[in-house]
């Protein structure tokens, strides 16, 4: 007991301290350990089973005569099919451009502080997402049956100018209008979701700095919102591209309709369906590649050093192989 402070003094260690283990001996002990990699037997078995199934499917494609690959290659690049592909691309382009242009307007109407604009935009989106696309297309195709004449004039007053609707909307025009209006409802929600994903504090800070509202949208809001908009927008464009086959009910010469016409004449159903499938796969792949590079461009603000693209990886691999070949790495 310490008489000055009244506390018990710490007891000295009972034995001599343990000598520290030398660092070199620790490294020798670790070097002597045998490292055994983890073996994932079930993963290997699942991978082997998947490879077997894929190989069987490819073998069936190549050896089964019912696929009639000679007929497939015969019709793959005919003038009829190429013109149908062009019509499909036109419908997709018009529907995408008009649909997203209207969708942006509807999205900002829903985000506005006006109760009237919010209600109108919400009602439009609710209606066009509820009505099936084929019904919308048939309504526009039969516009002349519903309204024999359309006119311009004073609301609820006299008509100053009117015109006949019989030849106003043709089959292709009705398809474009139906696809665009249908697409606008989904595009509006995609754009709205991207806009609200951006932190509102950034716009408040921009407003405090005196930046005009239009510049805030163009330089601050949209570049960040595009990272959320692009994946969903690309999915919608690809869905629209494949969904153009529904206009075949209006006897429009798009890809699926022309394929139906051809196999209705010669009875070669399977190879003609494979022709349509091959074109859909090819064009969808091109859209997916374009989506990848557009997303990569808009991700520059979030990633200072984005990962290399597939083309860059191929170039890096080619340089490595050339370097190894130049040093004689393959001469064994």
One Martini backbone bead per residue (centre of mass of N, CA, C, O) as a GRO file, in nm:
protein
  332
    1UNK     BB    1   0.095   0.037   0.024
    2UNK     BB    2   0.053   0.367  -0.048
    3UNK     BB    3   0.090   0.632   0.175
    4UNK     BB    4   0.038   0.886  -0.010
    5UNK     BB    5  -0.230   0.770  -0.182
    6UNK     BB    6  -0.374   0.487  -0.091
    7UNK     BB    7  -0.261   0.280  -0.301
    8UNK     BB    8  -0.200   0.012  -0.487
    9UNK     BB    9   0.059  -0.142  -0.603
   10UNK     BB   10   0.202  -0.277  -0.862
   11UNK     BB   11   0.277  -0.581  -0.958
   12UNK     BB   12   0.523  -0.757  -1.040
   13UNK     BB   13   0.641  -0.965  -1.244
   14UNK     BB   14   0.677  -1.306  -1.205
   15UNK     BB   15   0.842  -1.307  -1.476
   16UNK     BB   16   1.007  -1.316  -1.742
   17UNK     BB   17   1.006  -1.192  -2.041
   18UNK     BB   18   0.919  -1.252  -2.353
   19UNK     BB   19   1.066  -1.307  -2.630
   20UNK     BB   20   1.080  -1.195  -2.933
   21UNK     BB   21   0.987  -1.275  -3.244
   22UNK     BB   22   1.135  -1.308  -3.514
   23UNK     BB   23   1.073  -1.210  -3.836
   24UNK     BB   24   1.209  -1.436  -3.996
   25UNK     BB   25   1.060  -1.674  -3.859
   26UNK     BB   26   0.781  -1.595  -3.951
   27UNK     BB   27   0.832  -1.620  -4.257
   28UNK     BB   28   0.910  -1.920  -4.244
   29UNK     BB   29   0.639  -2.022  -4.140
   30UNK     BB   30   0.466  -1.911  -4.379
   31UNK     BB   31   0.630  -2.055  -4.606
   32UNK     BB   32   0.557  -2.352  -4.495
   33UNK     BB   33   0.286  -2.320  -4.588
   34UNK     BB   34   0.003  -2.474  -4.735
   35UNK     BB   35  -0.165  -2.373  -5.019
   36UNK     BB   36  -0.517  -2.425  -5.063
   37UNK     BB   37  -0.743  -2.423  -5.284
   38UNK     BB   38  -1.060  -2.374  -5.348
   39UNK     BB   39  -1.317  -2.618  -5.404
   40UNK     BB   40  -1.583  -2.610  -5.658
   41UNK     BB   41  -1.767  -2.868  -5.743
   42UNK     BB   42  -2.053  -2.759  -5.809
   43UNK     BB   43  -1.959  -2.546  -6.009
   44UNK     BB   44  -1.828  -2.740  -6.207
   45UNK     BB   45  -2.080  -2.911  -6.262
   46UNK     BB   46  -2.258  -2.680  -6.370
   47UNK     BB   47  -2.070  -2.597  -6.602
   48UNK     BB   48  -2.066  -2.872  -6.747
   49UNK     BB   49  -2.373  -2.892  -6.793
   50UNK     BB   50  -2.399  -2.633  -6.961
   51UNK     BB   51  -2.205  -2.722  -7.189
   52UNK     BB   52  -2.367  -2.969  -7.275
   53UNK     BB   53  -2.629  -2.826  -7.352
   54UNK     BB   54  -2.507  -2.630  -7.560
   55UNK     BB   55  -2.381  -2.844  -7.746
   56UNK     BB   56  -2.646  -2.987  -7.814
   57UNK     BB   57  -2.789  -2.744  -7.939
   58UNK     BB   58  -2.579  -2.690  -8.163
   59UNK     BB   59  -2.593  -2.972  -8.288
   60UNK     BB   60  -2.895  -2.949  -8.365
   61UNK     BB   61  -2.868  -2.703  -8.553
   62UNK     BB   62  -2.660  -2.849  -8.757
   63UNK     BB   63  -2.818  -3.151  -8.799
   64UNK     BB   64  -3.105  -3.057  -8.830
   65UNK     BB   65  -3.310  -3.050  -9.115
   66UNK     BB   66  -3.560  -2.872  -9.012
   67UNK     BB   67  -3.415  -2.587  -9.032
   68UNK     BB   68  -3.323  -2.509  -9.314
   69UNK     BB   69  -3.052  -2.335  -9.397
   70UNK     BB   70  -3.084  -2.283  -9.699
   71UNK     BB   71  -3.344  -2.112  -9.673
   72UNK     BB   72  -3.235  -1.903  -9.481
   73UNK     BB   73  -3.005  -1.789  -9.675
   74UNK     BB   74  -3.198  -1.718  -9.909
   75UNK     BB   75  -3.384  -1.497  -9.724
   76UNK     BB   76  -3.201  -1.301  -9.555
   77UNK     BB   77  -3.122  -1.091  -9.830
   78UNK     BB   78  -3.370  -1.003  -9.947
   79UNK     BB   79  -3.561  -0.745 -10.056
   80UNK     BB   80  -3.806  -0.793  -9.875
   81UNK     BB   81  -3.655  -0.808  -9.604
   82UNK     BB   82  -3.499  -0.537  -9.619
   83UNK     BB   83  -3.752  -0.358  -9.635
   84UNK     BB   84  -3.869  -0.454  -9.365
   85UNK     BB   85  -3.633  -0.358  -9.192
   86UNK     BB   86  -3.666  -0.058  -9.263
   87UNK     BB   87  -3.951  -0.025  -9.147
   88UNK     BB   88  -3.876  -0.104  -8.859
   89UNK     BB   89  -3.671   0.125  -8.816
   90UNK     BB   90  -3.869   0.358  -8.862
   91UNK     BB   91  -4.066   0.294  -8.635
   92UNK     BB   92  -3.855   0.312  -8.409
   93UNK     BB   93  -3.755   0.600  -8.455
   94UNK     BB   94  -4.024   0.754  -8.442
   95UNK     BB   95  -4.120   0.643  -8.167
   96UNK     BB   96  -3.876   0.741  -8.002
   97UNK     BB   97  -3.865   1.045  -8.061
   98UNK     BB   98  -4.163   1.118  -8.002
   99UNK     BB   99  -4.194   0.977  -7.728
  100UNK     BB  100  -3.959   1.128  -7.573
  101UNK     BB  101  -4.052   1.413  -7.625
  102UNK     BB  102  -4.323   1.378  -7.478
  103UNK     BB  103  -4.208   1.255  -7.213
  104UNK     BB  104  -4.058   1.506  -7.113
  105UNK     BB  105  -4.304   1.684  -7.085
  106UNK     BB  106  -4.459   1.500  -6.886
  107UNK     BB  107  -4.247   1.492  -6.664
  108UNK     BB  108  -4.250   1.809  -6.607
  109UNK     BB  109  -4.549   1.818  -6.541
  110UNK     BB  110  -4.528   1.632  -6.286
  111UNK     BB  111  -4.298   1.834  -6.153
  112UNK     BB  112  -4.481   2.048  -6.120
  113UNK     BB  113  -4.684   2.297  -5.937
  114UNK     BB  114  -4.920   2.220  -6.113
  115UNK     BB  115  -5.217   2.059  -6.077
  116UNK     BB  116  -5.308   2.041  -6.370
  117UNK     BB  117  -5.051   1.923  -6.500
  118UNK     BB  118  -5.033   1.675  -6.319
  119UNK     BB  119  -5.309   1.552  -6.394
  120UNK     BB  120  -5.273   1.528  -6.698
  121UNK     BB  121  -5.018   1.351  -6.695
  122UNK     BB  122  -5.127   1.120  -6.518
  123UNK     BB  123  -5.366   1.045  -6.702
  124UNK     BB  124  -5.208   0.973  -6.951
  125UNK     BB  125  -5.031   0.751  -6.829
  126UNK     BB  126  -5.262   0.576  -6.725
  127UNK     BB  127  -5.407   0.524  -6.998
  128UNK     BB  128  -5.159   0.422  -7.186
  129UNK     BB  129  -5.088   0.183  -6.979
  130UNK     BB  130  -5.378   0.037  -6.986
  131UNK     BB  131  -5.386   0.027  -7.286
  132UNK     BB  132  -5.343  -0.162  -7.532
  133UNK     BB  133  -5.161  -0.134  -7.815
  134UNK     BB  134  -5.354  -0.267  -8.022
  135UNK     BB  135  -5.592  -0.080  -7.957
  136UNK     BB  136  -5.459   0.186  -8.033
  137UNK     BB  137  -5.398   0.117  -8.327
  138UNK     BB  138  -5.698   0.064  -8.412
  139UNK     BB  139  -5.804   0.342  -8.350
  140UNK     BB  140  -5.621   0.499  -8.550
  141UNK     BB  141  -5.703   0.327  -8.803
  142UNK     BB  142  -6.026   0.415  -8.720
  143UNK     BB  143  -6.072   0.731  -8.730
  144UNK     BB  144  -6.290   0.765  -8.958
  145UNK     BB  145  -6.513   0.616  -8.795
  146UNK     BB  146  -6.522   0.820  -8.553
  147UNK     BB  147  -6.411   1.069  -8.751
  148UNK     BB  148  -6.498   1.227  -9.040
  149UNK     BB  149  -6.424   1.510  -8.903
  150UNK     BB  150  -6.190   1.786  -8.883
  151UNK     BB  151  -6.135   2.093  -8.689
  152UNK     BB  152  -6.101   2.455  -8.685
  153UNK     BB  153  -6.164   2.682  -8.400
  154UNK     BB  154  -6.383   2.767  -8.175
  155UNK     BB  155  -6.441   2.679  -7.874
  156UNK     BB  156  -6.763   2.577  -7.878
  157UNK     BB  157  -6.787   2.672  -8.179
  158UNK     BB  158  -6.716   2.762  -8.471
  159UNK     BB  159  -6.602   2.630  -8.774
  160UNK     BB  160  -6.339   2.730  -8.994
  161UNK     BB  161  -6.186   2.440  -9.042
  162UNK     BB  162  -6.211   2.147  -9.249
  163UNK     BB  163  -6.154   1.781  -9.267
  164UNK     BB  164  -6.093   1.481  -9.394
  165UNK     BB  165  -6.014   1.143  -9.246
  166UNK     BB  166  -5.979   0.918  -9.457
  167UNK     BB  167  -5.672   1.034  -9.570
  168UNK     BB  168  -5.501   1.120  -9.317
  169UNK     BB  169  -5.466   0.819  -9.192
  170UNK     BB  170  -5.258   0.580  -9.229
  171UNK     BB  171  -5.102   0.300  -9.147
  172UNK     BB  172  -4.822   0.422  -9.079
  173UNK     BB  173  -4.924   0.666  -8.917
  174UNK     BB  174  -5.081   0.505  -8.704
  175UNK     BB  175  -4.836   0.353  -8.597
  176UNK     BB  176  -4.666   0.595  -8.506
  177UNK     BB  177  -4.873   0.721  -8.314
  178UNK     BB  178  -4.918   0.476  -8.131
  179UNK     BB  179  -4.621   0.429  -8.047
  180UNK     BB  180  -4.559   0.715  -7.937
  181UNK     BB  181  -4.786   0.740  -7.722
  182UNK     BB  182  -4.707   0.484  -7.570
  183UNK     BB  183  -4.406   0.561  -7.514
  184UNK     BB  184  -4.451   0.826  -7.352
  185UNK     BB  185  -4.550   0.703  -7.086
  186UNK     BB  186  -4.277   0.556  -7.019
  187UNK     BB  187  -4.077   0.791  -7.064
  188UNK     BB  188  -4.180   0.974  -6.838
  189UNK     BB  189  -4.098   0.785  -6.600
  190UNK     BB  190  -3.798   0.768  -6.667
  191UNK     BB  191  -3.734   1.070  -6.649
  192UNK     BB  192  -3.844   1.122  -6.366
  193UNK     BB  193  -3.657   0.921  -6.219
  194UNK     BB  194  -3.391   1.066  -6.302
  195UNK     BB  195  -3.449   1.344  -6.177
  196UNK     BB  196  -3.511   1.249  -5.872
  197UNK     BB  197  -3.210   1.125  -5.832
  198UNK     BB  198  -3.127   1.408  -5.794
  199UNK     BB  199  -3.000   1.628  -5.594
  200UNK     BB  200  -3.158   1.916  -5.484
  201UNK     BB  201  -2.911   2.077  -5.368
  202UNK     BB  202  -2.781   2.154  -5.640
  203UNK     BB  203  -3.002   2.350  -5.736
  204UNK     BB  204  -2.990   2.536  -5.492
  205UNK     BB  205  -2.695   2.620  -5.535
  206UNK     BB  206  -2.732   2.731  -5.821
  207UNK     BB  207  -2.942   2.946  -5.743
  208UNK     BB  208  -2.753   3.094  -5.540
  209UNK     BB  209  -2.544   3.162  -5.787
  210UNK     BB  210  -2.738   3.252  -6.044
  211UNK     BB  211  -2.831   3.025  -6.217
  212UNK     BB  212  -3.009   2.946  -6.462
  213UNK     BB  213  -3.258   2.725  -6.512
  214UNK     BB  214  -3.175   2.610  -6.790
  215UNK     BB  215  -2.877   2.554  -6.707
  216UNK     BB  216  -2.937   2.358  -6.484
  217UNK     BB  217  -3.063   2.142  -6.664
  218UNK     BB  218  -2.826   2.114  -6.882
  219UNK     BB  219  -2.555   2.104  -6.670
  220UNK     BB  220  -2.673   1.934  -6.407
  221UNK     BB  221  -2.922   1.746  -6.429
  222UNK     BB  222  -2.908   1.573  -6.696
  223UNK     BB  223  -2.621   1.442  -6.675
  224UNK     BB  224  -2.710   1.280  -6.414
  225UNK     BB  225  -2.982   1.153  -6.510
  226UNK     BB  226  -2.874   0.977  -6.751
  227UNK     BB  227  -2.765   0.737  -6.578
  228UNK     BB  228  -3.072   0.649  -6.515
  229UNK     BB  229  -3.211   0.661  -6.801
  230UNK     BB  230  -3.058   0.483  -7.012
  231UNK     BB  231  -3.121   0.185  -6.940
  232UNK     BB  232  -3.434   0.212  -6.963
  233UNK     BB  233  -3.443   0.339  -7.245
  234UNK     BB  234  -3.308   0.105  -7.395
  235UNK     BB  235  -3.522  -0.104  -7.325
  236UNK     BB  236  -3.754   0.046  -7.471
  237UNK     BB  237  -3.632   0.045  -7.754
  238UNK     BB  238  -3.609  -0.263  -7.780
  239UNK     BB  239  -3.909  -0.319  -7.731
  240UNK     BB  240  -4.006  -0.152  -7.972
  241UNK     BB  241  -3.860  -0.303  -8.194
  242UNK     BB  242  -4.014  -0.574  -8.131
  243UNK     BB  243  -4.313  -0.439  -8.113
  244UNK     BB  244  -4.359  -0.381  -8.425
  245UNK     BB  245  -4.500  -0.659  -8.490
  246UNK     BB  246  -4.799  -0.560  -8.415
  247UNK     BB  247  -4.853  -0.409  -8.700
  248UNK     BB  248  -4.949  -0.661  -8.866
  249UNK     BB  249  -5.263  -0.606  -8.823
  250UNK     BB  250  -5.222  -0.354  -9.053
  251UNK     BB  251  -5.053  -0.445  -9.306
  252UNK     BB  252  -4.751  -0.393  -9.250
  253UNK     BB  253  -4.419  -0.416  -9.403
  254UNK     BB  254  -4.275  -0.564  -9.188
  255UNK     BB  255  -4.089  -0.819  -9.087
  256UNK     BB  256  -4.306  -1.019  -8.976
  257UNK     BB  257  -4.509  -0.989  -9.206
  258UNK     BB  258  -4.326  -1.083  -9.442
  259UNK     BB  259  -4.270  -1.360  -9.326
  260UNK     BB  260  -4.561  -1.454  -9.328
  261UNK     BB  261  -4.606  -1.428  -9.631
  262UNK     BB  262  -4.388  -1.627  -9.723
  263UNK     BB  263  -4.476  -1.883  -9.548
  264UNK     BB  264  -4.767  -1.881  -9.676
  265UNK     BB  265  -4.656  -1.978  -9.962
  266UNK     BB  266  -4.415  -2.213  -9.891
  267UNK     BB  267  -4.418  -2.340  -9.579
  268UNK     BB  268  -4.147  -2.210  -9.436
  269UNK     BB  269  -4.150  -2.146  -9.120
  270UNK     BB  270  -3.883  -2.182  -8.963
  271UNK     BB  271  -3.673  -2.031  -9.147
  272UNK     BB  272  -3.835  -1.759  -9.146
  273UNK     BB  273  -3.824  -1.714  -8.840
  274UNK     BB  274  -3.510  -1.709  -8.835
  275UNK     BB  275  -3.479  -1.456  -8.999
  276UNK     BB  276  -3.615  -1.266  -8.796
  277UNK     BB  277  -3.435  -1.341  -8.556
  278UNK     BB  278  -3.162  -1.252  -8.674
  279UNK     BB  279  -3.237  -0.952  -8.708
  280UNK     BB  280  -3.312  -0.893  -8.416
  281UNK     BB  281  -3.037  -0.970  -8.296
  282UNK     BB  282  -2.856  -0.778  -8.454
  283UNK     BB  283  -2.998  -0.504  -8.381
  284UNK     BB  284  -2.990  -0.540  -8.073
  285UNK     BB  285  -2.682  -0.549  -8.053
  286UNK     BB  286  -2.632  -0.265  -8.164
  287UNK     BB  287  -2.794  -0.120  -7.943
  288UNK     BB  288  -2.621  -0.226  -7.705
  289UNK     BB  289  -2.356  -0.098  -7.794
  290UNK     BB  290  -2.457   0.193  -7.793
  291UNK     BB  291  -2.536   0.195  -7.495
  292UNK     BB  292  -2.256   0.149  -7.374
  293UNK     BB  293  -2.119   0.415  -7.490
  294UNK     BB  294  -2.318   0.619  -7.374
  295UNK     BB  295  -2.285   0.543  -7.077
  296UNK     BB  296  -1.979   0.594  -7.071
  297UNK     BB  297  -1.996   0.898  -7.127
  298UNK     BB  298  -2.192   0.971  -6.873
  299UNK     BB  299  -1.967   0.841  -6.658
  300UNK     BB  300  -1.730   1.051  -6.632
  301UNK     BB  301  -1.816   1.204  -6.364
  302UNK     BB  302  -1.797   0.931  -6.176
  303UNK     BB  303  -1.546   0.821  -6.360
  304UNK     BB  304  -1.218   0.882  -6.410
  305UNK     BB  305  -1.150   0.554  -6.453
  306UNK     BB  306  -1.265   0.369  -6.666
  307UNK     BB  307  -1.313   0.086  -6.787
  308UNK     BB  308  -1.233  -0.102  -7.030
  309UNK     BB  309  -1.318  -0.177  -7.324
  310UNK     BB  310  -1.345  -0.435  -7.537
  311UNK     BB  311  -1.155  -0.305  -7.746
  312UNK     BB  312  -0.926  -0.237  -7.548
  313UNK     BB  313  -0.880  -0.527  -7.450
  314UNK     BB  314  -0.799  -0.639  -7.726
  315UNK     BB  315  -0.553  -0.457  -7.761
  316UNK     BB  316  -0.399  -0.544  -7.509
  317UNK     BB  317  -0.384  -0.846  -7.582
  318UNK     BB  318  -0.228  -0.804  -7.848
  319UNK     BB  319   0.022  -0.670  -7.725
  320UNK     BB  320   0.101  -0.905  -7.540
  321UNK     BB  321   0.135  -1.119  -7.758
  322UNK     BB  322   0.356  -0.964  -7.913
  323UNK     BB  323   0.557  -0.947  -7.679
  324UNK     BB  324   0.588  -1.251  -7.632
  325UNK     BB  325   0.678  -1.318  -7.922
  326UNK     BB  326   0.931  -1.129  -7.924
  327UNK     BB  327   1.064  -1.287  -7.659
  328UNK     BB  328   1.002  -1.605  -7.696
  329UNK     BB  329   0.752  -1.740  -7.536
  330UNK     BB  330   0.662  -1.963  -7.776
  331UNK     BB  331   0.957  -2.106  -7.774
  332UNK     BB  332   0.873  -2.446  -7.657
   0.00000   0.00000   0.00000
